[in-house]
Amino acid sequence: METNQHLIQCLVYMDLNMVRAGAGSHPHEWDATGYKEIQQPRLRYALIDDRCLMDLLGIASLDLLQRSHRNRVEESLRVERNSRDSKWSESIAVGSKGFVAMVKKQPGQRDGGWTF
């Protein structure tokens, strides 16, 4: 992923996987999700390094991370963008044409890619 905006979009997309699969209506219904980890961080054995994620996203506090992420998930559920999107499940890179071209040149990468 080229930018923090791409990372944010990817996080929301992954959090909606079980909704897309028809296993429920909201990602808070599953314990083993990024949504649950961000909204209710574990004190021990955390799966997500909140500080690192906040740094990558340019967000100053856990409260802002939680609100921003919750709002993006809710918005995605509201506008029904819950269909599978190949750019998140089949691409080798997500970003600008130049970024995707650079990643494709790396040894061991398969054909494909997506830009926006």
C-alpha positions in Angstrom: 0.0 0.0 0.0 1.4 3.3 -1.0 -0.2 5.7 1.4 -1.9 5.8 4.8 -5.2 6.4 3.0 -4.8 3.1 1.2 -4.0 1.4 4.6 -7.2 2.9 6.1 -9.3 1.6 3.2 -7.7 -1.8 3.5 -8.4 -2.0 7.2 -12.1 -1.3 6.7 -12.3 -3.7 3.8 -10.8 -6.5 5.9 -13.1 -5.7 8.8 -16.1 -6.2 6.6 -15.0 -9.7 5.3 -17.4 -11.6 7.6 -20.2 -9.2 6.7 -19.5 -9.8 3.0 -19.5 -13.6 3.7 -23.0 -13.2 5.2 -21.9 -14.4 8.7 -23.3 -11.3 10.4 -24.2 -7.7 10.0 -21.3 -5.9 11.8 -17.6 -6.7 12.5 -18.1 -6.2 16.2 -19.7 -9.6 16.3 -16.4 -11.4 16.0 -13.6 -11.4 18.5 -10.7 -12.1 16.1 -11.0 -9.0 13.9 -9.0 -5.8 13.5 -12.2 -3.9 14.3 -12.5 -5.5 17.8 -8.7 -5.1 18.4 -8.9 -1.3 17.6 -12.2 -0.7 19.4 -11.4 -2.8 22.5 -7.6 -3.1 22.7 -6.3 -6.0 24.7 -4.0 -5.2 27.6 -2.0 -8.4 27.0 -1.3 -10.4 23.8 -2.5 -7.6 21.5 -2.6 -8.5 17.8 -2.3 -4.8 16.7 0.5 -2.4 17.7 -1.8 0.6 18.3 1.1 3.0 18.5 2.6 1.8 15.2 -0.7 1.9 13.5 -1.4 5.4 14.7 2.1 6.5 13.5 1.4 4.9 10.0 -2.0 6.6 9.8 -0.8 10.0 11.2 -3.3 9.8 14.0 -2.3 11.3 17.3 -4.4 9.3 19.9 -6.0 6.0 20.4 -9.4 7.8 20.8 -9.0 9.4 17.4 -8.0 6.1 15.8 -11.0 4.4 17.3 -13.5 7.1 16.3 -12.1 7.4 12.8 -12.0 3.7 12.2 -15.5 3.2 13.7 -16.9 6.0 11.5 -15.3 4.6 8.3 -16.8 1.1 9.0 -20.2 2.6 9.8 -20.1 4.7 6.6 -19.1 1.6 4.5 -22.0 -0.4 6.0 -24.4 2.5 5.4 -23.6 2.9 1.8 -23.5 -0.8 1.2 -20.1 -1.1 -0.3 -19.9 -4.6 1.0 -19.2 -6.5 -2.2 -15.9 -8.2 -2.8 -13.3 -5.9 -4.4 -10.5 -7.6 -6.3 -8.0 -4.7 -5.7 -7.9 -5.8 -2.0 -7.8 -9.5 -2.5 -5.9 -10.1 -5.8 -3.5 -7.2 -6.3 0.1 -7.2 -5.5 0.0 -3.5 -4.7 -2.5 -0.7 -4.2 -1.6 2.9 -5.1 -0.6 5.1 -8.1 0.5 3.6 -11.4 4.1 4.4 -10.6 4.0 2.7 -7.3 2.3 -0.4 -8.7 4.9 -0.5 -11.6 7.8 -0.2 -9.0 6.4 -3.1 -6.9 5.8 -5.3 -10.1 9.5 -4.9 -10.9 10.6 -6.4 -7.6 11.8 -10.0 -7.8 9.2 -12.7 -7.1 6.2 -10.6 -7.8 3.4 -12.0 -9.9 1.5 -10.1 -12.7 -1.3 -7.9 -11.6 -1.8 -4.8 -9.6 -4.4 -2.1 -9.2 -4.3 1.7 -9.2 -6.5 4.5 -8.2 
